Amino acid sequence: MRTEDRASTEPVIVEVSGPVGHLILNRPKAINALTAEMVTIMRRALAEWAESAQVRTVLISGAGERGLCAGGDIRAIHADAVSGGTASLDFWADEYRLNATVATYPKPIVALMDGLVMGGGIGISAHASVRVVTERSRLAMPEVGIGMHPDVGGSWLLSHAPGELGTHLALTGSPVGAADAIAAGLADHYVPAAELTRLIEAPDLVEALATTPPPGEFGAAREWIDACYTGDSVSEIVARLAAHPAPGAQAAAKEIATRSPTALTITLRSLRTAAHLPDLRAALDQELRLSAAMLRLPDLAEGIRAQIIDKDRNPRWRPPTLAEVSPGLIDACFAKPAYGS
């Protein structure tokens, strides 16, 4: 049964066609943003298919043409942040388990990263064994813009990107297209969107359908990115960017200046630490500690308010500058035990 024949109210459509198990995120009006129910459905299907003699390949895609997945349910996280609730902690724990499952799955998982792929969308696709982008793809880990850190294994992915590309993506939160996503190690193959129907019907055609993506920006920017983003100090990174003659570097400095100082400081340390952790699961454990801590810090609620709730795009960060971020607070965030572990 094809997608259009299924009940439109199912948040994730689960279907098996021959040897392919297909997970279709089905909240197109919300750009398929993840909910706790969706995570549960996906985990259950993957567990079943891991033991299935019929299913040999898993395909993950999103309904509609706007994107695979715009991330998590940010409004629900905001409600927890302002009320002291704990539902987000349970959601993150389950979501991170799903990310780990995707990364270690015993069968090939082909993720179609078409359109917008942000935050939680990265978590269910960039850990897959075969990652496909199109000319419509826009990938981002924009968490520092809402007072959060790159989670869902983002610290692992970005800390293992070539040079300092991952640091640039983490601290700016800027989206990238197909070529730069491949350059940063977040994707593997470029397939034109017009070929996705064929790919859905036969995921093993990936390499046959893949072609060269339009040029990205990292080829020319790599020199200043690697030069400016070294070290463990956000302030020093911003200073180097601002002083660099490349317009892209100066634009990055201005972009970082709009982000949460606390989130920036935590994010840089998270990346530098994740680079030396033994595996993705260890990085996810660290991310869960950080997520639990940041849920109770003021910048997460404020960042979501400014970007999603009121949409005034004018967050009032506390503290407002990098110099005022307390080292003791940062240490405490990393030291707190993981929720539910």
C-alpha positions in Angstrom: 0.0 0.0 0.0 1.5 3.3 -1.0 1.7 6.5 1.1 -1.3 8.2 -0.4 -3.5 5.3 0.5 -2.7 5.3 4.2 -4.5 7.3 6.9 -3.2 10.8 6.9 -3.3 11.0 10.7 -0.6 8.4 11.3 2.5 10.4 12.4 4.8 7.8 11.0 3.7 5.5 8.1 5.3 2.1 8.5 5.2 -0.1 5.4 7.0 -3.1 4.0 7.4 -3.6 0.2 9.3 -6.7 -0.7 12.7 -6.5 1.0 12.4 -2.8 2.0 11.0 -1.5 5.2 9.9 2.1 4.8 9.5 4.7 7.5 7.7 7.8 6.3 7.6 10.8 8.7 4.0 12.0 8.2 3.5 15.5 9.7 4.2 17.6 6.5 2.5 20.7 7.9 5.1 20.7 10.7 7.9 19.7 8.3 7.7 16.3 10.0 8.9 17.6 13.4 9.4 14.7 15.8 7.1 13.9 18.7 7.5 11.2 21.4 4.9 9.1 19.6 6.9 9.2 16.3 10.1 8.1 18.1 8.2 5.2 19.7 6.8 4.1 16.4 10.2 4.2 14.7 12.0 2.4 17.5 9.3 -0.4 17.5 9.5 -0.8 13.7 13.3 -0.9 13.6 13.3 -3.5 16.4 10.9 -5.7 14.5 12.7 -5.4 11.2 16.0 -6.2 12.7 14.7 -9.7 13.4 12.7 -9.9 10.1 13.9 -12.4 7.4 12.0 -10.4 4.8 13.3 -6.9 5.4 16.8 -6.4 4.1 17.0 -2.6 3.8 15.3 0.2 5.7 14.4 3.5 4.0 13.6 6.7 5.9 11.9 9.6 4.2 9.5 12.5 4.9 6.0 13.3 3.6 5.7 16.4 1.5 8.4 18.4 -0.3 9.4 20.8 2.5 11.8 18.5 4.3 12.6 15.2 5.9 12.3 16.7 9.4 12.6 20.1 10.9 13.7 18.8 14.3 11.8 18.2 17.6 8.6 19.6 19.0 10.1 22.9 20.2 6.9 24.2 21.6 6.6 21.2 23.9 10.2 21.8 25.1 9.3 25.4 25.8 6.3 24.4 27.9 8.6 22.1 30.0 11.3 24.8 30.3 8.9 27.4 31.7 6.9 25.0 33.9 9.6 22.8 35.3 8.2 19.8 33.5 10.1 16.6 32.7 8.5 15.3 29.5 11.3 16.7 27.5 13.8 14.6 29.5 12.0 11.4 28.7 11.7 12.4 25.0 15.4 13.1 24.7 16.3 9.8 26.3 14.1 7.9 23.9 15.2 10.0 20.9 18.9 9.5 21.7 18.3 5.7 21.9 16.7 5.9 18.5 19.8 7.8 17.2 22.1 5.1 18.5 19.9 2.4 17.0 20.1 4.0 13.6 23.9 4.2 13.9 24.4 0.6 14.9 21.6 -1.0 12.9 22.4 -4.5 11.5 20.9 -3.8 8.1 21.5 -0.9 5.7 19.4 2.2 6.4 19.0 4.7 3.5 18.0 8.2 4.6 16.6 10.6 2.1 17.7 14.0 3.4 15.6 16.0 1.0 14.5 19.5 1.8 14.9 20.9 5.3 16.8 18.6 7.8 17.5 20.2 11.2 18.3 19.1 14.7 16.3 15.9 15.4 16.1 15.4 11.6 19.9 15.1 11.6 19.7 12.5 14.4 17.5 10.1 12.4 19.3 10.5 9.2 23.0 11.5 9.5 23.7 8.4 11.5 22.3 6.1 8.8 24.6 3.9 6.7 23.6 5.6 3.4 22.7 9.3 3.4 21.2 11.0 0.3 20.9 14.7 -0.3 19.3 16.6 -3.2 19.4 20.1 -4.7 16.6 21.0 -2.2 18.5 19.8 0.9 19.3 22.3 3.7 21.0 20.7 6.7 21.6 22.5 10.0 22.2 22.1 13.7 20.8 25.5 14.8 20.5 24.8 18.5 22.7 27.6 19.7 20.1 30.1 18.4 17.6 28.8 20.9 19.9 28.4 23.9 20.5 24.7 23.3 23.5 22.6 22.1 23.8 20.3 19.1 22.4 17.0 20.4 21.0 13.8 18.8 24.7 12.8 18.3 25.5 16.2 16.7 28.5 16.6 19.0 29.9 13.3 17.6 29.2 14.1 14.0 30.4 17.7 14.1 33.5 16.9 16.1 34.5 14.3 13.5 34.0 16.6 10.5 37.1 17.4 8.5 39.1 20.3 10.0 37.0 22.8 11.7 33.9 22.5 9.5 31.9 21.0 12.3 32.9 23.8 14.7 31.7 26.4 12.2 28.4 24.6 11.7 27.9 24.2 15.5 28.7 27.8 16.5 26.8 29.6 13.7 23.9 27.1 13.3 23.9 28.0 9.6 22.3 25.7 7.1 24.3 24.1 4.3 23.4 22.6 0.9 24.2 19.2 -0.6 27.9 19.7 -1.5 28.8 21.2 1.9 26.8 18.5 3.7 28.9 15.9 2.0 32.1 17.8 2.6 31.3 18.0 6.3 30.6 14.2 6.5 26.8 14.6 7.1 25.8 13.0 3.9 27.2 10.5 1.3 25.5 10.9 -2.1 23.8 13.6 -4.2 20.7 12.4 -6.1 18.5 14.9 -8.0 15.1 15.2 -6.4 13.4 14.1 -9.6 15.0 10.6 -9.1 13.7 10.1 -5.5 10.6 8.2 -6.7 12.9 5.6 -8.4 15.1 5.5 -5.3 12.1 4.9 -3.0 11.1 2.0 -5.2 14.6 0.6 -5.3 17.0 1.9 -2.6 19.8 -0.2 -4.0 20.0 2.2 -6.9 21.6 5.0 -4.8 25.1 4.8 -6.4 23.7 4.4 -9.9 21.5 7.5 -9.5 24.1 9.6 -7.7 25.8 12.5 -9.5 27.9 15.5 -8.6 26.2 18.2 -6.6 26.4 21.9 -7.5 29.4 23.5 -5.9 29.1 24.5 -2.3 30.9 27.2 -0.2 33.3 25.1 1.8 35.8 24.6 -1.0 36.7 28.3 -0.9 36.0 28.9 2.8 37.9 25.9 4.3 41.1 27.9 4.7 39.6 30.6 6.9 37.4 28.1 8.7 40.3 25.9 9.8 42.4 28.9 10.7 39.8 30.7 12.8 37.9 28.0 14.6 40.9 26.4 16.4 41.1 26.3 20.2 38.7 26.0 23.1 37.7 29.7 23.5 34.6 31.0 21.8 35.8 34.6 22.4 39.1 33.9 20.6 37.3 32.3 17.7 35.0 35.2 17.3 37.9 37.7 17.4 39.8 35.8 14.7 36.7 35.6 12.5 36.0 39.3 12.9 39.7 40.2 12.1 39.9 37.9 9.0 39.6 39.7 5.6 37.2 37.1 4.2 33.6 38.4 4.1 32.4 34.9 5.1 34.5 35.0 8.2 33.2 38.4 9.2 29.6 37.3 8.6 30.2 34.2 10.8 31.5 36.5 13.6 28.3 38.5 13.4 26.1 35.4 13.3 27.8 33.9 16.4 27.3 37.2 18.2 23.5 36.7 18.0 23.6 33.3 19.6 23.3 32.4 23.3 26.7 32.9 25.0 26.0 30.1 27.4 25.0 27.7 24.7 28.0 28.7 22.6 30.4 27.9 25.5 28.7 24.6 26.2 28.7 23.6 22.6 32.3 24.3 21.9 33.3 22.3 25.0 30.9 19.5 24.0 32.5 19.2 20.6 36.1 19.3 21.9 35.2 16.6 24.5 33.2 14.4 22.0 36.2 14.3 19.7 38.0 12.2 22.4 35.1 10.0 23.4 35.1 6.3 22.4 31.9 6.2 20.4 28.6 7.7 19.6 26.8 6.3 22.6 29.3 8.0 24.9 28.7 11.3 23.1 24.9 10.8 23.5 25.3 10.2 27.2 27.2 13.4 27.5 24.5 15.2 25.4 21.8 13.9 27.7 23.5 15.4 30.7 23.8 18.7 28.9 20.2 18.7 27.7 18.9 18.0 31.2 21.0 20.9 32.6 20.1 23.3 29.8 16.4 22.7 30.2 16.6 24.5 33.5 18.8 27.4 32.3 17.0 30.6 31.2 18.3 30.8 27.7 16.4 27.8 26.3 13.0 29.1 27.2 14.0 32.6 26.1 15.5 31.4 22.8 12.4 29.4 21.9 10.2 32.3 22.9 12.1 34.7 20.6 12.4 32.4 17.6 9.2 30.3 17.7 6.6 31.7 20.2 6.7 35.5 19.9 9.0 35.4 16.8 10.4 38.8 17.6 13.9 37.4 16.9 15.3 39.4 19.8 16.3 37.0 22.6 17.5 38.5 25.8 20.3 36.1 26.8 21.3 35.7 30.4 24.1 36.4 30.7 24.3 38.6 27.6 28.0 38.3 26.8 30.6 35.5 26.6 32.8 37.2 29.2 30.0 36.9 31.8 29.4 33.1 31.3 30.4 31.4 34.6 33.0 28.6 34.3 31.5 27.0 37.3 28.1 26.9 35.7 29.6 25.2 32.6 31.4 22.7 34.8 28.2 21.9 36.6 26.4 21.2 33.3 28.9 18.6 32.3 29.1 17.1 35.7 25.4 16.4 36.2 24.4 12.7 35.9 22.4 11.7 32.9 18.7 11.6 33.4 17.3 8.1 33.4 20.6 6.3 33.0 
